């Protein structure tokens, strides 16, 4: 029989440095001028920490010898096909479709970052995690058991973290302005060089 753990031991058992860092950044953002815009000093660390949470313990299924690397976008995009007994979130579905159909985003990492940005702006950052956590088989397929997203106790802290009292309002354009593709060089006679 295992001895009973004290409250401090229980809190320590369900802590994560990434979640603690996320809470710290959110606290700094709460005291920053509102709403949070692209120029905010703490926006980049927030996005990097969120990306680290999504990548924490991510497995590489279907990646033979690393030839087909997976990223968190790899499970977010098809997540809308795995709703069983839960109602689909129309905002999540629309965002996933917009990111997937974007012609300017080519890498899984770029699509994942775009999705995180949109999810922050629309305050639905915890929705994909809630839906993934509702499907144990899908969770174990994509994440190791000690990952924040796969661990029910840590996931509970994560889902509670991005509620409106914790997240400040964001005023972010849905996509970063992308540079136009360069026009071909032309010689003085008008032909392409």
C-alpha positions as CSV (number, residue, x, y, z in Angstrom):
1,X,0.0,0.0,0.0
2,X,1.4,3.4,-1.0
3,X,1.6,6.1,1.7
4,X,-0.7,9.1,1.5
5,X,0.9,12.1,-0.1
6,X,0.8,15.5,1.4
7,X,-0.8,18.4,-0.5
8,X,2.6,19.9,-1.4
9,X,3.7,16.5,-2.8
10,X,0.5,16.2,-4.8
11,X,1.0,19.7,-6.3
12,X,4.7,18.9,-7.1
13,X,3.6,15.7,-8.8
14,X,1.3,17.6,-11.2
15,X,3.6,20.5,-11.9
16,X,5.4,21.2,-15.2
17,X,8.1,23.7,-15.8
18,X,6.4,24.6,-19.2
19,X,3.1,25.3,-17.5
20,X,4.7,27.3,-14.8
21,X,6.5,29.3,-17.5
22,X,3.2,29.8,-19.3
23,X,1.5,31.0,-16.2
24,X,4.4,33.5,-15.6
25,X,4.2,34.9,-19.1
26,X,0.4,35.2,-18.8
27,X,0.8,37.1,-15.6
28,X,3.2,39.5,-17.3
29,X,0.8,39.9,-20.2
30,X,-2.0,40.7,-17.7
31,X,-0.1,43.8,-16.4
32,X,0.9,44.9,-19.9
33,X,-1.1,47.4,-21.9
34,X,-4.3,45.8,-23.2
35,X,-5.1,44.5,-25.8
36,X,-2.0,42.5,-26.7
37,X,-0.8,43.4,-30.1
38,X,2.0,42.2,-32.4
39,X,4.6,44.6,-30.8
40,X,4.0,43.3,-27.3
41,X,7.3,42.3,-25.7
42,X,5.9,39.1,-24.2
43,X,4.0,37.8,-27.2
44,X,6.9,35.9,-28.7
45,X,7.8,34.1,-25.5
46,X,4.1,33.2,-25.1
47,X,3.9,31.7,-28.6
48,X,7.2,29.9,-28.1
49,X,6.0,28.4,-24.8
50,X,2.6,27.4,-26.3
51,X,4.4,25.7,-29.1
52,X,6.7,23.9,-26.6
53,X,3.6,22.7,-24.7
54,X,2.1,21.3,-28.0
55,X,5.5,19.7,-28.9
56,X,6.1,18.2,-25.4
57,X,6.1,14.4,-25.7
58,X,4.9,14.5,-29.3
59,X,5.5,11.1,-30.9
60,X,6.5,10.6,-34.5
61,X,4.0,8.1,-35.9
62,X,4.3,7.2,-39.6
63,X,7.8,8.7,-39.7
64,X,10.1,5.9,-40.8
65,X,13.7,6.8,-40.0
66,X,12.6,10.5,-39.6
67,X,11.8,10.8,-43.3
68,X,8.3,12.1,-42.7
69,X,8.6,14.3,-39.5
70,X,5.3,15.1,-37.8
71,X,4.4,18.2,-35.9
72,X,1.4,19.2,-33.7
73,X,-0.4,20.4,-36.8
74,X,-0.4,16.8,-38.0
75,X,-3.0,15.9,-35.4
76,X,-4.9,19.2,-35.2
77,X,-5.7,19.2,-38.9
78,X,-7.5,15.8,-39.0
79,X,-9.0,16.3,-35.5
80,X,-12.3,17.4,-36.9
81,X,-12.7,13.9,-38.4
82,X,-12.4,12.3,-34.9
83,X,-15.4,13.7,-33.1
84,X,-17.5,10.9,-31.7
85,X,-19.7,11.9,-28.8
86,X,-18.8,15.6,-28.6
87,X,-20.1,18.5,-30.5
88,X,-17.7,20.1,-33.0
89,X,-16.5,23.6,-32.4
90,X,-17.4,25.6,-35.6
91,X,-14.6,28.1,-34.9
92,X,-12.0,25.4,-34.6
93,X,-13.2,23.7,-37.8
94,X,-13.2,27.0,-39.7
95,X,-9.7,27.9,-38.5
96,X,-8.3,24.4,-39.3
97,X,-9.7,24.6,-42.8
98,X,-8.4,28.1,-43.4
99,X,-4.9,27.1,-42.3
100,X,-5.0,23.9,-44.3
101,X,-6.1,25.6,-47.4
102,X,-3.6,28.4,-47.2
103,X,-1.4,28.6,-50.2
104,X,1.3,30.7,-48.5
105,X,2.0,28.2,-45.7
106,X,3.9,25.1,-46.8
107,X,5.5,23.5,-43.7
108,X,3.8,21.7,-40.8
109,X,5.5,24.1,-38.4
110,X,4.3,27.2,-40.2
111,X,0.7,25.9,-40.3
112,X,0.9,25.0,-36.6
113,X,2.2,28.5,-35.7
114,X,-0.5,30.1,-37.8
115,X,-3.1,28.0,-36.1
116,X,-1.8,28.9,-32.6
117,X,-1.9,32.6,-33.5
118,X,-5.5,32.4,-34.7
119,X,-6.5,30.3,-31.7
120,X,-5.0,32.9,-29.4
121,X,-6.8,35.7,-31.1
122,X,-10.2,33.9,-30.9
123,X,-9.6,32.4,-27.4
124,X,-10.0,28.8,-28.5
125,X,-6.5,27.6,-27.7
126,X,-7.7,24.9,-25.3
127,X,-10.4,23.4,-27.6
128,X,-8.2,21.0,-29.6
129,X,-6.6,19.8,-26.4
130,X,-10.0,19.1,-24.9
131,X,-11.1,17.1,-27.9
132,X,-7.8,15.2,-28.2
133,X,-8.0,14.4,-24.5
134,X,-11.5,13.0,-24.9
135,X,-10.2,10.3,-27.2
136,X,-7.7,8.2,-25.3
137,X,-6.6,6.1,-28.3
138,X,-5.8,9.2,-30.4
139,X,-4.0,10.8,-27.5
140,X,-1.7,7.8,-26.9
141,X,-1.1,7.6,-30.7
142,X,0.3,11.1,-30.8
143,X,1.7,11.7,-27.4
144,X,3.8,9.9,-24.8
145,X,2.2,9.2,-21.4
146,X,4.3,11.9,-19.6
147,X,3.4,14.7,-22.1
148,X,1.4,17.6,-20.8
149,X,-1.4,17.0,-23.3
150,X,-1.5,13.3,-22.6
151,X,-1.4,13.5,-18.8
152,X,-5.0,14.1,-17.5
153,X,-3.8,16.0,-14.4
154,X,-1.4,18.3,-16.3
155,X,-4.0,18.6,-19.1
156,X,-6.5,19.7,-16.5
157,X,-4.2,22.5,-15.4
158,X,-3.6,23.4,-19.1
159,X,-7.3,23.6,-19.9
160,X,-7.9,25.7,-16.8
161,X,-5.0,28.0,-17.7
162,X,-6.3,29.6,-21.0
163,X,-9.7,30.5,-19.7
164,X,-10.6,34.2,-20.2
165,X,-9.6,35.3,-16.7
166,X,-6.1,34.1,-17.4
167,X,-5.7,35.1,-21.0
168,X,-5.6,38.8,-21.7
169,X,-7.4,40.1,-24.8
170,X,-5.5,39.9,-28.0
171,X,-5.7,42.2,-31.0
172,X,-3.8,40.2,-33.6
173,X,-4.4,40.1,-37.3
174,X,-5.4,36.6,-38.3
175,X,-2.3,36.1,-40.4
176,X,1.0,37.9,-40.4
177,X,1.4,39.9,-43.6
178,X,3.4,37.7,-45.9
179,X,5.9,39.0,-48.3
180,X,4.8,38.9,-51.9
181,X,6.7,36.5,-54.1
182,X,9.5,38.3,-55.9
183,X,8.8,39.3,-59.5
184,X,11.1,37.8,-62.1
185,X,14.0,40.0,-63.1
186,X,13.6,41.6,-66.5
187,X,16.2,43.0,-68.8
188,X,15.6,46.4,-70.4
189,X,13.8,44.8,-73.4
190,X,11.2,43.2,-71.1
191,X,12.3,39.6,-71.3
192,X,12.7,37.5,-68.2
193,X,16.3,37.0,-67.1
